[in-house]
Amino acid sequence: MALLTCQNISLAYERHTVLSELSFQVHAGNYLCIIGENGSGKSSLIKAILGLIPTVNGTISLGEELSKHEIAYLPQQNAAQKDFPASVYEVVLSGRLSSKRFFSFYSRKDKQEAEANMERLGVLSLKDKSFRELSGGQQQRVLLARAFSTDMKLLIVDEPTVGLDAYATAELYRMIAEINASGVAVIMVTHDVEAAKKYATHILYLQNKPLFFGSKKDYFSGNHGESEENRDNA
Amino acid sequence: MLDYLKILFSGNILWYALIVGCLLSMTAALLGVTLVLKKYAMIGDGLSHVSFAALSVAVATGQSPMAFSLPVVALTAFLLLRLSEGSKIKGDAAVAVVSAAALAIGAIAARGSNIDIESYMFGSIVAVNLSDVILTALLATAVIAIYVLFYNRIFAITFDETYVKAGGGHTWLYNAIMALLTALAVVVGLRLVGALLISALIIFPALTAMRLFKSFRKVVIAAAVIGVVSFLTALFVSVLLDAPTGACVVLFDLVIFGMASLIHWRKTA
């Protein structure tokens, strides 16, 4: 049984169709990289999966073993958060909220969990620091610690390394791979074909419609009808 | 001077002003933290103009001012918050359009009826009566209760609404509640400090607190304290100097904000 099933979906941005006739599935433990040029519909697809925009056609459904609050999200670094007064601890702890029903108090277990996740991602020493004063790489790690605190089964990642230096990028990829190895399915939008080659189990190649969906092995052995040149540009 | 103050506080009016002002300053400051952080700082300003228009129309057509303006302002607040999320008209432009239109409607409605425009624009501290005190107390209680009970959720939604939505959270419900409470604060505050100055009560304490503190919890608490302290100080100054209270509050807020900016600048420089 798949965690996530997209069946023949079409998406539009301001009434222009950006993506059509897309079907794919993500199973537990998969690491799906979504690649394609700018404007190919990658970000719209992520938004639709997260439930931020509606589908024009088709359905996106969650499997029985995945509920909505077990989906965690690692955003592109966005400007809105950059000037926000929040301590690292406050940010990581907020990941525990997804599973809470009505009132929103944290238990001792929530706090222990948050600390364990900060430790795991090497940001425990930054606990009382201000989120806005961290480097880009540190901020992404803190947001990953928040995702961990959500008890996620599916992690959705949107171009996580934009603005990071080579070292921070490598570290982030390594951590996401570790998360995947611990049993969490990952969907990552990326420009970085090398990273896809190294970490993905499956590839979805978009150009406003799906040009390829299948295992990494099939994609990189060239069984998807694409010329070598196109693939390198993707 | 003490004798003078004693005489002033022997009646009810200044006590009412004191209580209403403190509660309102605190409420506005709490709401202000989330509004400023979500880049909706101008909404308070836009709503105050809508509130002015609604009052003028209510008086001109012989309706109860409060009963008429509250739903109008609440609806506008909700629409402006919705507009700010991904529509073609940018939120700040929408607020500017609504502000200007409301001011025009208010000005036309006010002609012909004998509305004291100046008291709506700059507020009138002596116009506060017992029912204002009760209404403000209820509003303040509601805002504080919501901040205490849902503090963690308010933080999460303010910090990263997308994340909460992705996890299946009902962010629209919280936005609607925030819109309603902001509308209430604006309608009530209009009588005290006036349409032109109510947005200052919302924005200044949050901005000042953000200059001084780095965690959300400290910013929220500091904003509430700063709001109340600057109101109290300004009230006494305005009574002693016989100056308009609303204007004194804003100037005093500005001074504290300036000092906080200086501290922030010296720390980071």
Interface residues (C-beta under 8 A of the other chain):
Chain A: E14 L50 G51 L52 S67 K68 H69 I71 A72 Y73 P75 A80 Q81 F84 P85 A86 S87 E90 V91 L93 S94 L97 S98 F103 S104 F105 Y106 D128 K129 S130 R132 E133 R146 T150 I156
Chain B: L37 K39 K88 L149 F150 Y151 N152 R153 F155 A156 T158 F159 D160 T162 Y163 V164 K165 A166 G167 G168 G169 M210 F213 K214 S215 F216 R217 K218 V219
